[in-house]
């Protein structure tokens, strides 16, 4: 029989609990179910909480229904919609057994929702509807699942995912590397190298391939921390060739520029766009040849409709390793002006440091190159500027740069394509900050392998969620006003606004009750194509 009990808290509020006693056949003893349904009002009535604010939920209570389960569902509905839009679940279940796939998906949802470090994911899984909600794993269970994922399973999934994303699409990809710091001394991947976060720690390196048009991560690879950017391309292109991914086009950072890498890319038939480092001799010669001719009307490129963001470009055709390539030379007058202005500001600061005697060791190269300093008993310290060196700097190649490509002969198209490279950098930033991978807290290589896979799954889901939100924001005027997005919600805010949406299921024939969605929740659900109670 169900009863109501009242509990007064230290703050004076009286909470109302619904209780029902029942006989547990397996334990052969009496047990009690209870649920907090709200607070007692001043007139002795009940102010129901969100969980039981719906009339159907109260009716079910009055009829003696028992609460079988109550779970948060708002974040899960959106994450599931984003995952299904990518086809990720089907690919993952083909590579792993169902139980492991369910756990990894649940962990990826927890990471995507901002649950924090991995050891807190079990709390999120316990409270939120997800594939592992009914059997939420503890921290040790999570470690065992992560360690159980083999290298062959990860490779199989990555190749299948790459083939799935590349199917029927001519996509350009951004490829880049980042470092993830770690204190571990038991992981052979953790080595000293170029730490991109400027931390005094050893690291592992993570390479990521992302589709520029789709904005969806397509492939990743964990590498030892001592490996440089230059040494990764050759093995990567060979792996892509053997995986049957087809011909791809890659946007690379200048850190990947080397003769061997270019040779490997050209030999494999991989399309690429890469800016050439300023010290490369042939690029400096090419800039000098174009310097007088590039700033002409026929070479003008307007990057915006108002014409304010404009620069100049010339193209030179040639061959490397017997393959055709295009060398696009760009000149940006505003960029050159800003560069020189920044140099003059630094020059003034260096001169003041020398005059005042407050020199810095890091600036010694500048003192030696741009100034002559004399100290005499009569006149004290005299600082004279080396005008020839200053003039040489002004005449240098600031504002000029070169993009080398074997797949884009138009200079404007090549520049527009390359500007999409910031995408992969923003995804690295998201992984480290919003998705909690600034520090790798796993100790062994086996657990690390599963941990990074979860991070990759979360990055795919959140990237798709952002794409769907952006698309909905651009089409917001096509939906009724009551279901229209009030603003373009960032991922963290969207997850926070969805965190109160709940579903309560009752035993027997009483069914389930969902909470009334807020205006923001309704708009977000509409953006993701989710039908909810109006």
ABEGO torsion letter per residue (X at the ends): XBBBBBBBBAAGBBBBBBBBBBBBAAAGBBBBBBBBAEBBBAAGBBBBBAAAABAAAAAAAAAGBBBABBBBAAAAAAAAAAAAAAGAAAAAAAABBAAAAAAAAAAAAAAAAGAEBAAAAAAAAAABBBAAAABBBBAAAAAAAAAABBAAAAAAAAAAAAAAAABGBBBBBBBBBBBBBBABAABAABBBBBBAAGBBBBBBBBBBBBBAAAGBBABBBBBBAABBAAAAAAAAAAAAAAAGAEBBBBBBBAAABBAAAAAAAAAAGBBBBBBBBAABAAAAAAAAAAAAAABBAAABBBABAAGABBBBBBBBBBBBGGBBBBBBBBBBAAAAAAAAAAAAAAAAAAAAAAAAGBBBAAAAAAAAAABBBBBBAAAEBBBBBBAAAAAAAAABABGBBBBBBAABABAAAAAAAAAAAAAAAAAAAAAAAAAGAABBABABAAAAAAAAAAAAAAAAAAAAAAAAAAAAAAAAAABBAAABBABBBBAAAAAAAAAABBBBBBBEAAEBBBBBBBAAAAAAAAAAGBBBBX
